[in-house]
Amino acid sequence: MGQARRQLKTQWLSSARLAALAVVLLALVLAVACGNNNDLGARGLQPDGTIIIVGTEFAFEPETIEIPVNEETVIEFRNLGTVDHDLVIEEFGVATGSMRIGSKKTVRFTPTETGEFDLICSIPGHPEAGMTGTVIVVESPTQTPAQG
């Protein structure tokens, strides 16, 4: 009878381990499926004035942003792609540097001229694959033209 009891105990422990593994796997699947706002939140202009740009293969979202001249701009770049990406706006000295999958970085700059400027991922081959965008710098609605 001792051997039968050990066998039942071993089967019960195996079942408990299997159930615990199933619970862990289910939690992992739900976490990946649901995500969280830090990683997948809204893109574009946020209520605090930060512009969130997401990089994937091979695109930026949003692809075009509009910002005011002579006012500080804050961009949070999130790499949600499956390879490293970066964000560069050469005319304003903005460069996040190569960023690993799932990382994010905030950059601040003040554009000093109006116009349309390129937004690119400078990793070789990425701009050619379509990972480009446009920054449109416009006159600020709070600024008034000089009186002459």
Secondary structure, DSSP 8 states (H G I E B T S, - for coil): -HHHHHHHHHHHHHHHHHHHHHHHHHHHHHHHHH--HHHH---EE-TTS-EEEEEETTEEESSEEEEETTS-EEEEEEE-SSS-B--EEGGGTEE---B-TT-EEEEEE---S-EEEEEE--STTTTTTT-EEEEEEE--TT------
